[in-house]
Every structure is written in structure tokens, then in C-alpha cells.
Amino acid sequence: MQRYEGRVVLVTGAGSGIGRATVHRMVEEGATVLAADLSPAGLTTTAEEACRPEAVTSLVGDVSDPGFSPAAVAAARALGPLHTVVNSAGILRFEHTHEVTLASWQKILDVNLTGTFLVCQAALPALLETNGSIVNVASTAALAAHPWAAAYSASKGGVLALTRTLAVEYAKQGLRANVVCPGSIDTPITAAFDLPEGADGKLLYRIMSPTGMGDPAVVAAAIAYLGSDDAIHVNGADLRIDGGTHS
Ligand SMILES: NC(=O)c1ccc[n+]([C@@H]2O[C@H](COP(=O)([O-])OP(=O)(O)OC[C@H]3O[C@@H](n4cnc5c(N)ncnc54)[C@H](O)[C@@H]3O)[C@@H](O)[C@H]2O)c1
């Protein structure tokens, strides 16, 4: 499939996990990609491991910095017509809600929700020129309770609501906006988490997949579908990719 031939795709969080897998899938499907992340080393690996490294342009930056999104969109537009934006940059911390500091709450909201908003907002004019699409990466935490993840869950619920708003507000102008809600995907974010002291790990059973961890490539395949013309009548949808956890 070459659904992205002649198209530019901007991917945040492209230095690891789902973002990296999305870059690889988009490049396989013919895209030119602007890959953005905080991590220069992560971006280097992403580009090196793409089937066409020359199709990947890397940009180091912080999505929560208001100066980043205009620069990222300008860099993407310099590569050609910007067709799809994928917001995958995100952070996760497990903390007892009564111990969450305001700084921790704000950091998670800034990256996961405000960062997604800023990139969407900056990209809208370009996407409206191309009848383009947005695919935001939320989480099953937007759909069902995830203990010790109050800020993260609030941020991902916000991403879901933001995406639905964009979908309806700009539908008649040809834009589509959809969201994926992954759960239990095998990436560094899930490998690195620690439960807060005294937490009852049994509460996690409700958010664990009956079939184990999923491959980030499966999420990338769903993102590539939602961003493409195959999904031309799919708008404002949330696609859960969690191995049936929340069925
Ligand atoms: N892995 C899962 O099971 C899972 C489940 C639900 C949702 N998600 C979401 O998927 C997205 C991708 O996560 P992942 O699993 O690939 O994790 P990951 O840690 O492998 O990748 C996240 C990437 O985001 C980048 N990043 C973090 N803060 C940033 C910032 N301020 N600016 C720019 N880049 C930043 C990191 O450097 C990293 O490369 C996240 O939004 C995460 O919340 C993941």
C-alpha cells in the first residue's frame, strides 16, 4: 500500500515506541515524514531504522513549548503538502492522587494535552489546504479508570474531547480528526513505570490485556488507516487498541 505517496506527515513523539512505529509505517507507505521528539538519539535511531531514511527529517523540540509547534509545522510544510499530523508525544507517571504535586499535574497536562492542542492548532491552516487529517494518541485511560494516573487520565480524556471537537468543527472544511486509545502496548513508557508505595497491584488487573502486551506496529497500522483516504468517512472516532481489555 502506498497511501501516503506524495504526502507529508508530521509525527510527534517520533523518537520511541508508537511514534517511531508510526514513522516507519508512514515511510513504508510512501510518506515524507517530519519526525519530532525531545530526544535527539531517539530520532536518530528512528530515521536510521526507517526503510527509506532519506524520507525522514528530524526535529528536536518540546511539544509543550509554544514556540515548537509553529516551527514544526513550518519544517513539515517545507517538505511538501502537509496531509497528516500524528500527536504521539506523551509522558506517564503513577502517583497516589493525594500525593500529586501541582507541578507534576501541570507537567503531564502540558505535554499530553496542551502539547497536542498546540500542534493541532498550528497545523490547522496547512491541513485545511490539503483536506488533511489528524490522528491523536490518547489512551484507554480516557475511557476507563486507571488508578494512580489522575493527571495522565485527565490529559488523555482531554485529548479525546479535543479531537472530537476538531472533528465536528472543521468537518465541512474537509478536515478529519480521529483518536486511537492504546492499552498495554510494549514500549518504554510501559516498561519503565513503577507503582507508588503501598499501591495494591491487583487494581492493575482491570487495565491489563488478557493476551499480553501489544506491538506498537499494530497501533501504527491503525494510525496509518485513520489518517488515510481509506478512512475518508471516519471522523471523530476513537479506536481502542488494547487486546480486548475494556471489552
Ligand atoms: N504504550 C502504551 O501502552 C500506551 C498506552 C496508552 C497510550 N499511550 C500513549 O502513546 C503515546 C506514545 O507512547 P509510547 O508508548 O510510544 O511511549 P514512549 O515513551 O516509547 O514514547 C513517547 C515519546 O514521546 C517523547 N516525548 C515525551 N515528552 C515529550 C515532549 N515534551 N516533547 C516532545 N516529545 C516528547 C519521548 O521522548 C518519547 O520518544 C503517548 O502519548 C502515550 O501516552 C501508550
The ligand as a Gaussian input file, in Angstrom:
#p B3LYP/6-31G(d) Opt

LIG

0 1
 N        2.466000       2.096000      25.453000
 C        1.203000       2.044000      25.867000
 O        0.724000       1.017000      26.366000
 C        0.335000       3.249000      25.728000
 C       -0.989000       3.124000      26.149000
 C       -1.829000       4.217000      26.026000
 C       -1.362000       5.390000      25.479000
 N       -0.078000       5.504000      25.101000
 C        0.344000       6.791000      24.558000
 O        1.065000       6.595000      23.374000
 C        1.929000       7.706000      23.173000
 C        3.295000       7.184000      22.833000
 O        3.774000       6.482000      23.959000
 P        4.768000       5.253000      23.803000
 O        4.125000       4.095000      24.414000
 O        5.273000       5.196000      22.414000
 O        5.908000       5.736000      24.824000
 P        7.424000       6.120000      24.575000
 O        7.922000       6.599000      25.901000
 O        8.116000       4.994000      23.909000
 O        7.366000       7.348000      23.544000
 C        6.998000       8.635000      23.926000
 C        7.876000       9.613000      23.177000
 O        7.423000      10.944000      23.468000
 C        8.571000      11.771000      23.618000
 N        8.234000      12.934000      24.415000
 C        7.937000      12.958000      25.739000
 N        7.716000      14.214000      26.121000
 C        7.875000      14.993000      25.032000
 C        7.794000      16.383000      24.806000
 N        7.504000      17.234000      25.804000
 N        8.015000      16.847000      23.552000
 C        8.323000      16.009000      22.540000
 N        8.438000      14.677000      22.697000
 C        8.210000      14.185000      23.937000
 C        9.595000      10.884000      24.304000
 O       10.915000      11.394000      24.154000
 C        9.363000       9.561000      23.598000
 O       10.180000       9.438000      22.457000
 C        1.884000       8.525000      24.457000
 O        1.061000       9.655000      24.267000
 C        1.274000       7.573000      25.457000
 O        0.578000       8.252000      26.481000
 C        0.784000       4.457000      25.209000

